[in-house]
Structures are given as structure tokens and as C-alpha cells.
Amino acid sequence: MFEKIEMMRMARAMGQHVAQRQTIVARNIANADTPDYKAQDLGAFEDSYRRRDGIPALRTSDARHIATPDWSPSAAPRVTTATDVSPNGNSVSLEGEMLKAAELKREHDLSLGIYRSALDLMRTSIGRRG
């Protein structure tokens, strides 16, 4: 039921993106001393949310019809980050990865905030206060 509401879908997609990105950041930190390891990251959530791979276009034969939304919750493509490479070929910057982890904490809190706001709106609309 809730997966059909756009705001809930966006909050869920944002939470999934943050979780995937946190996994990659943790993998980068774990491989900080691995020779020839290249640091990775995910593309921005905004880009992956607006992608439309495999979604068939809806026909709008009437001005009152709603067009297909410009988003897709599919995973963002992984990218190799362009940073300085150490003498052993490793490109992980621990400081950079820690900054990403702090950014991911903020993004996770934002997705939870959106989810809570949507739930509050739905509760209010059906006459429940919660």
C-alpha cells in the first residue's frame, strides 16, 4: 500500500542508496592498505532517482492524465574515485572516506525524516494523531 505513494517510495529509495553507499565506503576503508585497490563510490542519489531504465512510457491521451514520473529506484552506477594514488597503487583516502561516512549519516537521517513526515501526513489525513 505505502509503496504506491511517491514520497514513501522516494524515502525508501534514498535509504537503500545510503545503505549501498555505506557498504562501499566500509569496503574502501577495509582495503585502505591493499595494494592496487581503487576506491569506489556510487553516483549521486538524485541521478539514480531520475534514471528511467526499463520503465515503459505511459500514454497521455487527455490533458488530465498524469505523465510517467522521471525517476527510477534502480541502483546508481559505481564509479572509481579520482584521488591521489599511494606508492603501492592504493587510492583510498581515509580522511575522505570518514567525511563520506559523516555525509551518509546526514542523508540517512534525512530519509528517516521524510519517511516520518509522510507517515504523519497520512495519519493526519485519516484522522489519527500519532
C-alpha positions in Angstrom: 0.0 0.0 0.0 2.7 2.5 1.0 5.0 1.7 -1.9 2.5 3.4 -4.3 2.9 6.8 -2.5 5.6 8.7 -4.2 7.0 10.3 -1.0 7.3 6.9 0.6 8.9 5.4 -2.5 11.5 8.3 -2.5 12.3 7.9 1.2 12.8 4.1 0.7 15.0 4.6 -2.4 17.1 7.2 -0.5 17.5 4.8 2.4 18.6 2.0 0.0 21.0 4.3 -1.7 22.6 5.3 1.6 22.9 1.7 2.7 24.6 0.7 -0.6 27.0 3.7 -0.4 27.8 3.0 3.2 28.8 -0.6 2.3 31.1 0.7 -0.4 32.7 3.2 2.0 33.2 0.5 4.6 34.8 -1.7 1.9 37.1 1.2 0.9 38.2 1.6 4.5 38.8 -2.1 4.9 41.0 -2.1 1.8 43.0 1.0 2.7 46.3 -0.9 2.8 45.5 -3.3 -0.1 48.0 -2.8 -2.9 46.4 -1.6 -6.2 42.9 -1.2 -4.7 41.0 1.6 -6.3 38.5 3.5 -4.1 34.9 3.3 -5.3 31.7 5.3 -4.7 28.2 5.4 -6.0 26.7 8.1 -8.2 24.5 10.8 -6.6 21.1 9.7 -5.4 19.5 12.5 -7.5 20.9 11.0 -10.7 19.8 7.4 -9.9 16.4 8.5 -8.8 15.7 10.3 -12.0 17.0 7.5 -14.3 14.4 5.7 -16.3 15.9 2.3 -17.4 13.2 -0.1 -18.4 10.2 1.9 -17.5 7.7 2.0 -20.3 6.3 5.4 -21.1 2.6 5.9 -20.4 0.4 7.5 -23.0 -1.3 10.7 -22.0 -4.3 11.0 -24.4 -6.0 13.5 -22.2 -4.7 16.7 -20.6 -5.9 15.4 -17.2 -3.7 12.3 -17.4 -0.5 12.1 -15.3 2.7 11.6 -17.2 5.3 9.0 -16.3 7.4 10.1 -13.3 11.0 10.9 -14.2 12.7 8.6 -11.7 13.8 5.1 -11.2 14.8 3.5 -7.8 17.5 1.4 -9.6 20.9 1.3 -8.1 23.3 4.1 -9.1 26.3 3.1 -11.1 29.6 2.6 -9.2 32.4 5.0 -10.0 36.0 4.8 -9.2 37.0 8.0 -7.3 39.8 10.0 -8.8 42.2 10.6 -5.9 46.0 10.5 -5.4 47.5 7.1 -5.6 49.9 5.9 -3.0 53.2 4.2 -3.9 51.6 0.7 -3.6 48.8 1.7 -6.1 46.1 2.2 -3.5 43.8 5.2 -4.0 41.9 5.1 -0.7 42.0 8.3 1.4 40.9 7.5 5.0 40.1 11.2 5.7 37.9 11.3 2.6 36.1 8.1 3.5 35.4 9.4 7.0 33.9 12.6 5.5 31.7 10.4 3.3 30.6 8.4 6.3 29.5 11.7 8.1 27.7 12.7 4.9 25.9 9.4 4.7 24.8 9.8 8.3 23.1 13.1 7.4 21.5 11.5 4.3 20.2 8.6 6.4 18.7 11.0 8.9 17.1 12.9 6.0 15.5 9.8 4.6 14.1 8.9 8.0 12.8 12.4 8.4 11.0 12.3 5.1 9.5 8.9 6.0 8.3 10.2 9.4 6.8 13.3 7.8 4.9 11.2 5.2 3.6 8.9 8.0 2.4 11.9 10.0 0.6 13.4 6.9 -1.1 10.1 6.3 -2.1 9.7 10.0 -3.5 13.3 10.0 -5.4 12.7 6.8 -7.3 9.7 8.3 -8.0 11.5 11.5 -5.4 9.8 13.7 -2.8 11.6 15.7 0.3 9.7 16.4 
